[in-house]
Amino acid sequence: MEGTTHSVAVQITHFGHACVLIDTGTARLLIDPGTFSAGFEKLSGLDAILVTHQHVDHLDIDRLAPLLAANPQARLVIDVGTATQIHDYDFELTAPGETLQIAGARVEVLGGAHAVIHPDIPLVPNNAYLIDGVVLHPGDSYTPPPAPGLDVLFVPTGAPWLKVSESVDYLRAVAPRTAVPIHEAVLARPAMHYRLFEQLRPDGTDLRVLEREAPTKV
């Protein structure tokens, strides 16, 4: 992808932690329905379920079966690490460098590895997903977009692998039109981190803390 991207309006629903529903107008894409998230179980009409990596806070295997049953047309798109945990469902294995077409949406797979938690803990694969060139879900990483002009960046807020200063640096480096904090469930008071994002965000970036399960145009 070359040059800058164009702005588009998308609707986003946050189900807590890393789980978001992205509605592009043609595609309904659910990312990372994990154990720390709730409300996604009621969804129907999904075109795809995308999983960034194998950790349980990004994929709840126990709730995957009813979700797929309610969305038989949905494509299950996963990374190579998650594939070792899924034995009863059809899935599409993806890796960085690939591009998918899903219900009129272009999904580019970026990234490659989960951020380092500790040198003694082996890294697992991590797919970041770039939707139509303008909406980026990095999973558990600080994967940058391949070009400027990002409309929406989902910003990791709290995790064993991050410091809030690193998330601020990521936010400043990408400088999206809108930043949406995610990955907050491990924090007792995520509002403190949100205030730091608001205080230190780059000029031209709007910080949007989304209400849970409330579809929001961004």
MDAnalysis code that builds the backbone (N, CA, C; Angstrom):
import MDAnalysis as mda
import numpy as np

u = mda.Universe.empty(654, n_residues=218, atom_resindex=np.repeat(np.arange(218), 3), trajectory=True)
u.add_TopologyAttr("name", ["N", "CA", "C"] * 218)
u.add_TopologyAttr("resid", np.arange(1, 219))
u.add_TopologyAttr("resname", ["MET", "GLU", "GLY", "THR", "THR", "HIS", "SER", "VAL", "ALA", "VAL", "GLN", "ILE", "THR", "HIS", "PHE", "GLY", "HIS", "ALA", "CYS", "VAL", "LEU", "ILE", "ASP", "THR", "GLY", "THR", "ALA", "ARG", "LEU", "LEU", "ILE", "ASP", "PRO", "GLY", "THR", "PHE", "SER", "ALA", "GLY", "PHE", "GLU", "LYS", "LEU", "SER", "GLY", "LEU", "ASP", "ALA", "ILE", "LEU", "VAL", "THR", "HIS", "GLN", "HIS", "VAL", "ASP", "HIS", "LEU", "ASP", "ILE", "ASP", "ARG", "LEU", "ALA", "PRO", "LEU", "LEU", "ALA", "ALA", "ASN", "PRO", "GLN", "ALA", "ARG", "LEU", "VAL", "ILE", "ASP", "VAL", "GLY", "THR", "ALA", "THR", "GLN", "ILE", "HIS", "ASP", "TYR", "ASP", "PHE", "GLU", "LEU", "THR", "ALA", "PRO", "GLY", "GLU", "THR", "LEU", "GLN", "ILE", "ALA", "GLY", "ALA", "ARG", "VAL", "GLU", "VAL", "LEU", "GLY", "GLY", "ALA", "HIS", "ALA", "VAL", "ILE", "HIS", "PRO", "ASP", "ILE", "PRO", "LEU", "VAL", "PRO", "ASN", "ASN", "ALA", "TYR", "LEU", "ILE", "ASP", "GLY", "VAL", "VAL", "LEU", "HIS", "PRO", "GLY", "ASP", "SER", "TYR", "THR", "PRO", "PRO", "PRO", "ALA", "PRO", "GLY", "LEU", "ASP", "VAL", "LEU", "PHE", "VAL", "PRO", "THR", "GLY", "ALA", "PRO", "TRP", "LEU", "LYS", "VAL", "SER", "GLU", "SER", "VAL", "ASP", "TYR", "LEU", "ARG", "ALA", "VAL", "ALA", "PRO", "ARG", "THR", "ALA", "VAL", "PRO", "ILE", "HIS", "GLU", "ALA", "VAL", "LEU", "ALA", "ARG", "PRO", "ALA", "MET", "HIS", "TYR", "ARG", "LEU", "PHE", "GLU", "GLN", "LEU", "ARG", "PRO", "ASP", "GLY", "THR", "ASP", "LEU", "ARG", "VAL", "LEU", "GLU", "ARG", "GLU", "ALA", "PRO", "THR", "LYS", "VAL"])
u.atoms.positions = np.array([
    [0.854, -1.188, 0.000],
    [0.000, 0.000, 0.000],
    [0.890, 1.239, 0.000],
    [0.661, 2.147, -0.907],
    [1.499, 3.311, -1.040],
    [0.706, 4.576, -0.766],
    [1.430, 5.598, -0.300],
    [0.792, 6.880, -0.078],
    [-0.078, 6.870, 1.151],
    [-0.898, 7.886, 1.277],
    [-1.781, 7.985, 2.424],
    [-3.114, 7.346, 2.111],
    [-3.832, 6.986, 3.156],
    [-5.126, 6.353, 3.012],
    [-6.218, 7.411, 3.071],
    [-7.452, 6.993, 2.819],
    [-8.582, 7.910, 2.848],
    [-9.403, 7.658, 4.087],
    [-10.074, 8.694, 4.569],
    [-10.900, 8.557, 5.755],
    [-12.228, 7.901, 5.404],
    [-12.641, 6.978, 6.258],
    [-13.935, 6.340, 6.101],
    [-14.608, 6.309, 7.462],
    [-15.932, 6.288, 7.464],
    [-16.670, 6.179, 8.711],
    [-16.947, 4.707, 8.978],
    [-16.571, 4.241, 10.153],
    [-16.870, 2.874, 10.554],
    [-17.605, 2.906, 11.884],
    [-18.316, 1.839, 12.153],
    [-18.995, 1.701, 13.442],
    [-18.270, 0.651, 14.263],
    [-17.950, 1.006, 15.498],
    [-17.185, 0.115, 16.366],
    [-17.974, -0.145, 17.641],
    [-17.987, -1.398, 18.054],
    [-18.571, -1.782, 19.332],
    [-17.491, -2.484, 20.152],
    [-17.265, -1.985, 21.360],
    [-16.254, -2.563, 22.246],
    [-16.941, -3.460, 23.257],
    [-16.498, -4.704, 23.326],
    [-17.062, -5.664, 24.269],
    [-16.132, -5.901, 25.457],
    [-15.263, -4.954, 25.713],
    [-14.323, -5.060, 26.811],
    [-13.034, -5.722, 26.384],
    [-11.942, -5.272, 26.997],
    [-10.607, -5.788, 26.756],
    [-10.260, -5.667, 25.262],
    [-9.886, -6.758, 24.603],
    [-9.401, -6.676, 23.219],
    [-10.480, -6.927, 22.181],
    [-11.705, -7.201, 22.611],
    [-12.761, -7.611, 21.690],
    [-13.521, -6.412, 21.129],
    [-13.515, -6.292, 19.808],
    [-14.251, -5.220, 19.141],
    [-14.972, -5.780, 17.918],
    [-16.111, -5.197, 17.636],
    [-16.843, -5.453, 16.397],
    [-16.654, -4.244, 15.501],
    [-16.155, -4.477, 14.293],
    [-15.951, -3.416, 13.316],
    [-16.950, -3.613, 12.191],
    [-17.794, -2.619, 11.977],
    [-18.782, -2.642, 10.901],
    [-18.366, -1.601, 9.873],
    [-17.899, -2.054, 8.727],
    [-17.404, -1.145, 7.695],
    [-18.507, -0.611, 6.796],
    [-19.707, -1.133, 6.956],
    [-20.794, -0.812, 6.044],
    [-21.072, -1.950, 5.086],
    [-20.050, -2.758, 4.807],
    [-20.231, -3.963, 3.993],
    [-19.888, -5.221, 4.779],
    [-18.987, -5.096, 5.754],
    [-18.519, -6.261, 6.506],
    [-18.673, -6.041, 7.998],
    [-19.031, -7.135, 8.691],
    [-19.088, -7.131, 10.160],
    [-18.004, -8.088, 10.646],
    [-16.967, -7.512, 11.250],
    [-15.772, -8.262, 11.629],
    [-15.603, -8.218, 13.143],
    [-15.609, -9.366, 13.778],
    [-15.395, -9.454, 15.217],
    [-13.953, -9.888, 15.466],
    [-13.246, -9.121, 16.298],
    [-11.847, -9.423, 16.594],
    [-11.695, -9.773, 18.075],
    [-11.011, -10.863, 18.342],
    [-10.560, -11.277, 19.679],
    [-11.667, -11.428, 20.725],
    [-12.594, -12.366, 20.500],
    [-13.604, -12.663, 21.534],
    [-13.004, -13.530, 22.635],
    [-12.442, -12.893, 23.655],
    [-11.703, -13.610, 24.686],
    [-12.410, -13.691, 26.019],
    [-11.735, -14.259, 26.995],
    [-12.333, -14.549, 28.296],
    [-12.623, -13.298, 29.121],
    [-11.940, -12.202, 28.855],
    [-12.163, -10.976, 29.623],
    [-13.225, -10.082, 28.988],
    [-13.848, -10.546, 27.931],
    [-14.847, -9.765, 27.202],
    [-16.215, -10.404, 27.353],
    [-17.266, -9.601, 27.166],
    [-18.624, -10.116, 27.317],
    [-19.575, -9.324, 26.437],
    [-20.637, -10.016, 25.991],
    [-21.654, -9.387, 25.169],
    [-21.587, -9.807, 23.719],
    [-20.426, -10.260, 23.274],
    [-20.275, -10.666, 21.877],
    [-21.058, -11.942, 21.571],
    [-21.416, -12.693, 22.625],
    [-22.133, -13.960, 22.434],
    [-23.480, -13.761, 21.742],
    [-24.032, -12.555, 21.833],
    [-25.362, -12.284, 21.285],
    [-25.321, -11.892, 19.819],
    [-24.135, -11.787, 19.246],
    [-24.015, -11.255, 17.891],
    [-24.469, -12.262, 16.837],
    [-25.025, -11.724, 15.757],
    [-25.340, -12.509, 14.571],
    [-24.988, -11.660, 13.355],
    [-25.030, -12.271, 12.204],
    [-24.723, -11.542, 10.975],
    [-23.255, -11.210, 10.809],
    [-22.379, -11.948, 11.483],
    [-20.946, -11.706, 11.345],
    [-20.433, -12.278, 10.027],
    [-19.503, -11.563, 9.421],
    [-18.839, -12.070, 8.215],
    [-17.540, -12.791, 8.546],
    [-16.916, -12.402, 9.650],
    [-15.675, -13.075, 10.040],
    [-15.411, -12.871, 11.521],
    [-14.728, -13.837, 12.102],
    [-14.174, -13.743, 13.451],
    [-12.662, -13.845, 13.286],
    [-11.968, -12.794, 13.672],
    [-10.519, -12.745, 13.513],
    [-9.848, -12.821, 14.879],
    [-8.848, -13.662, 14.997],
    [-8.134, -13.856, 16.252],
    [-6.681, -13.443, 16.047],
    [-6.186, -12.570, 16.926],
    [-4.808, -12.100, 16.769],
    [-3.796, -13.120, 17.258],
    [-4.120, -13.830, 18.371],
    [-3.172, -14.823, 18.886],
    [-3.857, -15.737, 19.894],
    [-3.110, -16.688, 20.418],
    [-3.669, -17.833, 21.127],
    [-4.022, -17.603, 22.585],
    [-3.673, -16.487, 23.197],
    [-3.933, -16.290, 24.623],
    [-5.431, -16.211, 24.899],
    [-5.827, -16.715, 26.069],
    [-7.256, -16.872, 26.355],
    [-7.993, -15.544, 26.456],
    [-7.303, -14.460, 26.780],
    [-7.998, -13.178, 26.830],
    [-8.289, -12.643, 25.437],
    [-7.847, -13.372, 24.393],
    [-8.132, -12.988, 23.015],
    [-8.989, -14.020, 22.289],
    [-9.082, -15.218, 22.843],
    [-9.983, -16.229, 22.288],
    [-10.455, -17.149, 23.402],
    [-11.759, -17.126, 23.634],
    [-12.388, -18.017, 24.608],
    [-12.939, -19.213, 23.835],
    [-12.223, -20.326, 23.888],
    [-12.612, -21.518, 23.138],
    [-14.002, -21.986, 23.537],
    [-14.341, -21.879, 24.824],
    [-15.632, -22.383, 25.301],
    [-16.810, -21.620, 24.702],
    [-16.624, -20.350, 24.407],
    [-17.722, -19.569, 23.831],
    [-17.642, -19.474, 22.307],
    [-16.630, -20.105, 21.724],
    [-16.507, -20.070, 20.265],
    [-17.589, -20.894, 19.580],
    [-17.916, -22.056, 20.132],
    [-18.899, -22.944, 19.502],
    [-20.260, -22.276, 19.326],
    [-20.862, -21.696, 20.383],
    [-22.159, -21.042, 20.172],
    [-22.067, -19.813, 19.270],
    [-20.935, -19.127, 19.302],
    [-20.768, -17.961, 18.430],
    [-20.756, -18.392, 16.966],
    [-20.046, -19.467, 16.665],
    [-20.025, -19.967, 15.292],
    [-21.383, -20.547, 14.892],
    [-22.070, -21.176, 15.838],
    [-23.392, -21.727, 15.533],
    [-24.379, -20.625, 15.174],
    [-24.255, -19.472, 15.826],
    [-25.142, -18.345, 15.538],
    [-24.722, -17.593, 14.285],
    [-23.510, -17.880, 13.804],
    [-22.975, -17.199, 12.625],
    [-22.333, -18.211, 11.681],
    [-23.150, -19.099, 11.103],
    [-22.589, -20.189, 10.297],
    [-21.855, -19.709, 9.053],
    [-22.149, -18.492, 8.614],
    [-21.501, -17.960, 7.421],
    [-20.170, -17.285, 7.734],
    [-19.856, -17.101, 9.007],
    [-18.659, -16.340, 9.388],
    [-17.394, -17.161, 9.146],
    [-16.389, -16.509, 8.616],
    [-15.072, -17.117, 8.434],
    [-14.270, -16.962, 9.736],
    [-13.658, -18.030, 10.193],
    [-12.816, -18.007, 11.377],
    [-11.371, -17.873, 10.919],
    [-10.782, -16.707, 11.186],
    [-9.449, -16.373, 10.682],
    [-8.490, -16.322, 11.867],
    [-7.436, -17.143, 11.829],
    [-6.569, -17.279, 12.990],
    [-5.098, -17.322, 12.572],
    [-4.238, -17.200, 13.581],
    [-2.793, -17.295, 13.387],
    [-2.330, -18.729, 13.626],
    [-1.067, -18.990, 13.343],
    [-0.545, -20.346, 13.441],
    [-0.529, -20.854, 14.885],
    [-0.323, -19.973, 15.864],
    [-0.342, -20.407, 17.252],
    [-1.716, -20.842, 17.705],
    [-2.728, -20.077, 17.333],
    [-4.108, -20.423, 17.696],
    [-4.531, -21.728, 17.042],
    [-3.994, -22.020, 15.868],
    [-4.371, -23.243, 15.151],
    [-4.061, -24.497, 15.955],
    [-3.088, -24.437, 16.847],
    [-2.755, -25.607, 17.662],
    [-3.813, -25.880, 18.730],
    [-4.706, -24.921, 18.966],
    [-5.706, -25.058, 20.014],
    [-7.102, -25.356, 19.480],
    [-7.284, -25.245, 18.182],
    [-8.613, -25.425, 17.586],
    [-8.628, -26.739, 16.810],
    [-9.507, -27.636, 17.213],
    [-9.541, -28.964, 16.606],
    [-10.913, -29.323, 16.028],
    [-11.948, -28.591, 16.383],
    [-13.308, -28.999, 16.017],
    [-13.985, -28.082, 15.015],
    [-13.272, -27.066, 14.519],
    [-13.897, -26.090, 13.643],
    [-13.023, -25.850, 12.412],
    [-13.687, -25.522, 11.320],
    [-12.958, -25.103, 10.135],
    [-12.414, -23.701, 10.359],
    [-11.215, -23.448, 9.885],
    [-10.623, -22.120, 10.046],
    [-9.732, -21.797, 8.865],
    [-9.402, -20.520, 8.750],
    [-8.464, -20.047, 7.740],
    [-7.194, -19.596, 8.458],
    [-6.080, -20.202, 8.108],
    [-4.802, -19.861, 8.710],
    [-4.177, -18.705, 7.931],
    [-3.796, -17.648, 8.651],
    [-3.209, -16.482, 7.999],
    [-1.901, -16.119, 8.691],
    [-1.112, -15.336, 7.994],
    [0.179, -14.904, 8.520],
    [0.490, -13.527, 7.954],
    [1.365, -12.787, 8.624],
    [1.736, -11.457, 8.124],
    [2.201, -11.498, 6.670],
    [1.747, -10.489, 5.932],
    [2.048, -10.414, 4.514],
    [0.884, -10.822, 3.632],
    [-0.126, -11.452, 4.212],
    [-1.288, -11.875, 3.448],
    [-2.371, -10.793, 3.481],
    [-3.215, -10.802, 2.468],
    [-4.361, -9.899, 2.391],
    [-5.605, -10.716, 2.087],
    [-6.665, -10.480, 2.864],
    [-7.928, -11.183, 2.694],
    [-8.997, -10.212, 2.206],
    [-9.913, -10.723, 1.431],
    [-11.108, -9.981, 1.040],
    [-12.289, -10.623, 1.753],
    [-12.949, -9.857, 2.614],
    [-14.060, -10.384, 3.395],
    [-15.252, -9.457, 3.260],
    [-16.276, -9.906, 2.551],
    [-17.526, -9.147, 2.415],
    [-17.276, -7.702, 1.995],
    [-16.382, -7.515, 1.055],
    [-16.108, -6.178, 0.544],
    [-15.070, -5.396, 1.314],
    [-14.564, -5.957, 2.397],
    [-13.517, -5.305, 3.187],
    [-12.173, -5.951, 2.890],
    [-11.134, -5.123, 2.846],
    [-9.773, -5.630, 2.669],
    [-9.117, -5.742, 4.033],
    [-8.638, -6.926, 4.362],
    [-7.998, -7.167, 5.650],
    [-6.544, -7.554, 5.393],
    [-5.635, -6.668, 5.761],
    [-4.209, -6.953, 5.638],
    [-3.695, -7.501, 6.961],
    [-2.908, -8.554, 6.877],
    [-2.337, -9.184, 8.064],
    [-0.915, -8.663, 8.252],
    [-0.685, -8.038, 9.392],
    [0.609, -7.435, 9.706],
    [1.181, -8.105, 10.953],
    [2.314, -7.597, 11.405],
    [2.868, -8.047, 12.679],
    [3.763, -9.252, 12.536],
    [3.556, -10.229, 13.419],
    [4.353, -11.432, 13.395],
    [4.536, -12.066, 14.759],
    [4.895, -11.258, 15.773],
    [5.179, -11.816, 17.094],
    [4.526, -10.985, 18.187],
    [4.128, -11.675, 19.233],
    [3.627, -11.043, 20.449],
    [4.746, -10.223, 21.071],
    [4.391, -9.122, 21.708],
    [5.388, -8.323, 22.420],
    [6.017, -9.148, 23.545],
    [7.241, -8.784, 23.910],
    [7.981, -9.523, 24.933],
    [7.370, -9.271, 26.309],
    [7.018, -10.345, 26.995],
    [6.577, -10.262, 28.397],
    [7.791, -10.329, 29.317],
    [8.649, -11.320, 29.066],
    [9.905, -11.495, 29.797],
    [10.798, -12.355, 28.904],
    [12.105, -12.130, 28.912],
    [12.983, -12.931, 28.058],
    [12.871, -14.434, 28.287],
    [12.452, -14.855, 29.481],
    [12.324, -16.282, 29.769],
    [11.010, -16.883, 29.282],
    [10.092, -16.046, 28.786],
    [8.804, -16.529, 28.281],
    [8.857, -16.543, 26.754],
    [8.697, -17.712, 26.128],
    [8.771, -17.788, 24.669],
    [7.721, -16.907, 24.004],
    [8.098, -16.288, 22.908],
    [7.159, -15.486, 22.141],
    [6.187, -16.384, 21.383],
    [4.960, -15.925, 21.239],
    [3.982, -16.622, 20.408],
    [3.666, -15.740, 19.207],
    [3.139, -16.331, 18.136],
    [2.771, -15.518, 16.977],
    [1.662, -14.535, 17.322],
    [1.604, -13.436, 16.588],
    [0.565, -12.422, 16.773],
    [0.278, -11.767, 15.433],
    [-0.961, -11.852, 15.007],
    [-1.391, -11.146, 13.800],
    [-2.008, -9.815, 14.176],
    [-1.555, -8.750, 13.536],
    [-2.271, -7.478, 13.589],
    [-3.138, -7.400, 12.342],
    [-4.323, -6.805, 12.469],
    [-5.256, -6.739, 11.349],
    [-5.525, -5.291, 10.979],
    [-5.264, -4.963, 9.710],
    [-5.507, -3.630, 9.167],
    [-6.705, -3.714, 8.237],
    [-7.772, -3.008, 8.587],
    [-9.034, -3.082, 7.856],
    [-9.133, -1.907, 6.888],
    [-9.266, -2.219, 5.603],
    [-9.420, -1.202, 4.553],
    [-8.342, -0.124, 4.615],
    [-7.194, -0.471, 5.157],
    [-6.069, 0.453, 5.205],
    [-6.172, 1.545, 6.239],
    [-7.251, 1.571, 7.037],
    [-7.468, 2.721, 7.918],
    [-7.832, 2.377, 9.358],
    [-8.082, 1.117, 9.682],
    [-8.425, 0.705, 11.048],
    [-7.467, -0.413, 11.434],
    [-6.715, -0.220, 12.532],
    [-5.682, -1.182, 12.913],
    [-5.905, -1.727, 14.317],
    [-5.996, -3.059, 14.399],
    [-6.018, -3.769, 15.686],
    [-4.685, -4.503, 15.789],
    [-3.806, -4.080, 16.722],
    [-2.470, -4.679, 16.763],
    [-2.358, -5.958, 17.575],
    [-3.462, -6.397, 18.223],
    [-3.332, -7.516, 19.131],
    [-2.407, -7.132, 20.274],
    [-1.554, -8.060, 20.678],
    [-0.596, -7.777, 21.752],
    [0.749, -7.395, 21.142],
    [0.772, -6.231, 20.516],
    [1.990, -5.756, 19.866],
    [1.868, -4.260, 19.640],
    [2.964, -3.691, 19.201],
    [2.972, -2.292, 18.770],
    [3.252, -2.223, 17.272],
    [2.574, -3.064, 16.527],
    [2.759, -3.111, 15.078],
    [2.313, -1.797, 14.448],
    [3.169, -1.162, 13.646],
    [2.767, 0.080, 12.978],
    [2.044, -0.209, 11.670],
    [1.252, 0.730, 11.190],
    [0.656, 0.572, 9.864],
    [1.724, 0.781, 8.798],
    [1.504, 0.262, 7.599],
    [2.513, 0.406, 6.546],
    [2.547, 1.787, 5.904],
    [1.561, 2.625, 6.204],
    [1.505, 3.960, 5.610],
    [0.799, 4.897, 6.574],
    [1.044, 6.195, 6.462],
    [0.334, 7.154, 7.323],
    [-1.124, 7.285, 6.912],
    [-1.869, 8.034, 7.709],
    [-3.259, 8.317, 7.378],
    [-4.251, 7.390, 8.029],
    [-3.859, 6.762, 9.147],
    [-4.757, 5.822, 9.822],
    [-5.927, 6.574, 10.447],
    [-7.126, 6.020, 10.280],
    [-8.314, 6.612, 10.896],
    [-8.485, 6.178, 12.346],
    [-8.334, 4.877, 12.610],
    [-8.596, 4.339, 13.948],
    [-7.457, 3.411, 14.350],
    [-6.893, 3.670, 15.518],
    [-5.907, 2.772, 16.122],
    [-6.446, 2.288, 17.456],
    [-6.507, 0.981, 17.639],
    [-6.839, 0.413, 18.945],
    [-5.549, 0.359, 19.759],
    [-5.527, 1.095, 20.876],
    [-4.303, 1.277, 21.651],
    [-4.305, 0.365, 22.876],
    [-3.341, -0.547, 22.995],
    [-3.245, -1.366, 24.204],
    [-3.017, -0.489, 25.438],
    [-3.777, -0.769, 26.498],
    [-3.784, 0.102, 27.674],
    [-3.055, -0.500, 28.866],
    [-3.275, -1.792, 29.129],
    [-2.638, -2.433, 30.269],
    [-2.383, -3.902, 29.991],
    [-1.164, -4.367, 30.324],
    [-0.800, -5.769, 30.090],
    [0.537, -6.058, 30.744],
    [0.853, -7.329, 30.990],
    [2.168, -7.660, 31.545],
    [3.321, -7.283, 30.626],
    [3.010, -7.078, 29.343],
    [4.073, -6.815, 28.364],
    [4.264, -5.328, 28.058],
    [3.507, -4.436, 28.685],
    [3.621, -3.041, 28.287],
    [3.811, -2.108, 29.471],
    [4.381, -0.952, 29.175],
    [4.376, 0.208, 30.056],
    [3.526, 1.271, 29.370],
    [2.840, 2.073, 30.152],
    [1.972, 3.070, 29.542],
    [2.780, 4.048, 28.685],
    [4.028, 4.302, 29.045],
    [4.863, 5.194, 28.240],
    [5.091, 4.626, 26.849],
    [5.196, 3.293, 26.752],
    [5.381, 2.668, 25.442],
    [4.124, 2.796, 24.586],
    [2.962, 2.678, 25.221],
    [1.719, 2.865, 24.477],
    [1.567, 4.303, 24.007],
    [2.002, 5.257, 24.833],
    [1.978, 6.663, 24.413],
    [2.908, 6.870, 23.226],
    [4.101, 6.295, 23.279],
    [5.033, 6.428, 22.161],
    [4.444, 5.827, 20.879],
    [3.773, 4.699, 21.016],
    [3.105, 4.061, 19.875],
    [2.019, 4.966, 19.316],
    [1.210, 5.519, 20.203],
    [0.146, 6.430, 19.786],
    [0.721, 7.630, 19.043],
    [1.803, 8.184, 19.553],
    [2.414, 9.347, 18.911],
    [3.041, 8.980, 17.565],
    [3.639, 7.816, 17.484],
    [4.286, 7.405, 16.235],
    [3.268, 7.182, 15.124],
    [2.134, 6.576, 15.471],
    [1.105, 6.297, 14.466],
    [0.261, 7.540, 14.171],
    [-0.033, 8.317, 15.204],
    [-0.815, 9.557, 15.071],
    [-2.091, 9.352, 14.267],
    [-2.983, 8.481, 14.736],
    [-4.224, 8.248, 14.011],
    [-5.200, 9.411, 14.178],
    [-6.228, 9.420, 13.350],
    [-7.291, 10.409, 13.532],
    [-8.025, 10.164, 14.847],
    [-8.266, 8.876, 15.154],
    [-8.960, 8.496, 16.386],
    [-8.208, 7.356, 17.055],
    [-8.016, 7.472, 18.364],
    [-7.419, 6.405, 19.161],
    [-8.474, 5.834, 20.091],
    [-8.628, 4.515, 20.082],
    [-9.597, 3.821, 20.935],
    [-8.833, 2.896, 21.876],
    [-8.805, 3.190, 23.177],
    [-8.106, 2.311, 24.117],
    [-8.799, 0.950, 24.239],
    [-7.991, -0.104, 24.242],
    [-8.474, -1.462, 24.481],
    [-7.492, -2.147, 25.431],
    [-7.730, -3.430, 25.692],
    [-6.839, -4.261, 26.511],
    [-6.661, -3.641, 27.896],
    [-7.795, -3.342, 28.532],
    [-7.810, -2.638, 29.810],
    [-8.243, -3.507, 30.986],
    [-8.683, -4.740, 30.723],
    [-9.338, -5.531, 31.768],
    [-8.404, -5.942, 32.899],
    [-7.105, -5.891, 32.674],
    [-6.167, -6.266, 33.738],
    [-5.923, -5.121, 34.720],
    [-6.471, -3.958, 34.431],
    [-6.246, -2.777, 35.269],
    [-7.424, -2.551, 36.210],
    [-7.125, -2.223, 37.467],
    [-8.187, -1.905, 38.419],
    [-8.833, -0.569, 38.090],
    [-8.020, 0.399, 37.627],
    [-8.524, 1.737, 37.319],
    [-7.935, 2.209, 35.990],
    [-8.459, 1.718, 34.884],
    [-7.912, 2.108, 33.579],
    [-8.063, 3.589, 33.266],
    [-8.954, 4.276, 33.964],
    [-9.155, 5.709, 33.686],
    [-7.874, 6.503, 33.880],
    [-7.002, 6.053, 34.761],
    [-5.729, 6.744, 34.944],
    [-4.903, 6.707, 33.664],
    [-4.897, 5.554, 33.001],
    [-4.170, 5.429, 31.746],
    [-4.847, 6.242, 30.648],
    [-6.180, 6.243, 30.658],
    [-6.889, 7.037, 29.654],
    [-6.535, 8.518, 29.788],
    [-6.425, 8.999, 31.016],
    [-6.068, 10.402, 31.225],
    [-4.672, 10.707, 30.683],
    [-3.761, 9.765, 30.846],
    [-2.419, 9.961, 30.298],
    [-2.445, 9.970, 28.770],
    [-3.229, 9.087, 28.187],
    [-3.372, 9.106, 26.724],
    [-3.918, 10.456, 26.257],
    [-4.932, 10.950, 26.961],
    [-5.532, 12.235, 26.593],
    [-4.516, 13.360, 26.743],
    [-3.764, 13.333, 27.805],
    [-2.788, 14.390, 28.072],
    [-1.628, 14.373, 27.077],
    [-1.210, 13.191, 26.656],
    [0.018, 13.050, 25.873],
    [-0.227, 12.679, 24.412],
    [-1.485, 12.621, 24.004],
    [-1.793, 12.252, 22.619],
    [-1.222, 13.285, 21.652],
    [-0.955, 12.898, 20.416],
    [-0.447, 13.857, 19.433],
    [-1.531, 14.821, 18.980],
    [-1.125, 15.974, 18.510],
    [-2.075, 16.927, 17.947],
    [-2.800, 16.278, 16.768],
    [-4.101, 16.491, 16.701],
    [-4.891, 15.951, 15.607],
    [-5.479, 14.582, 15.871],
    [-5.151, 13.993, 17.022],
    [-5.712, 12.687, 17.385],
    [-6.789, 12.868, 18.441],
    [-7.952, 12.290, 18.166],
    [-9.077, 12.315, 19.097],
    [-9.093, 11.012, 19.885],
    [-9.089, 11.087, 21.212],
    [-9.167, 9.894, 22.050],
    [-10.623, 9.577, 22.335],
    [-11.043, 8.347, 22.030],
    [-12.423, 7.930, 22.248],
    [-12.444, 6.689, 23.130],
    [-12.876, 6.835, 24.370],
    [-13.080, 5.692, 25.254],
    [-14.518, 5.238, 25.054],
    [-14.692, 4.077, 24.462],
    [-16.022, 3.643, 24.067],
    [-16.772, 2.974, 25.219],
    [-18.054, 3.281, 25.302],
    [-18.933, 2.595, 26.253],
    [-19.119, 1.162, 25.801],
    [-19.090, 0.251, 26.745],
    [-19.216, -1.163, 26.396],
    [-20.543, -1.465, 25.709],
    [-20.451, -2.246, 24.650],
    [-21.590, -2.765, 23.897],
    [-22.420, -1.666, 23.248],
    [-21.848, -0.474, 23.103],
    [-22.563, 0.639, 22.488],
    [-21.966, 0.913, 21.112],
    [-22.673, 0.576, 20.026],
    [-22.138, 0.862, 18.690],
    [-21.873, 2.356, 18.525],
    [-20.673, 2.684, 18.042],
    [-20.244, 4.073, 17.971],
    [-19.601, 4.347, 16.624],
    [-20.059, 5.385, 15.960],
    [-19.434, 5.811, 14.707],
    [-18.156, 6.578, 15.010],
    [-17.078, 6.219, 14.336],
    [-15.818, 6.935, 14.519],
    [-15.228, 7.291, 13.153],
])
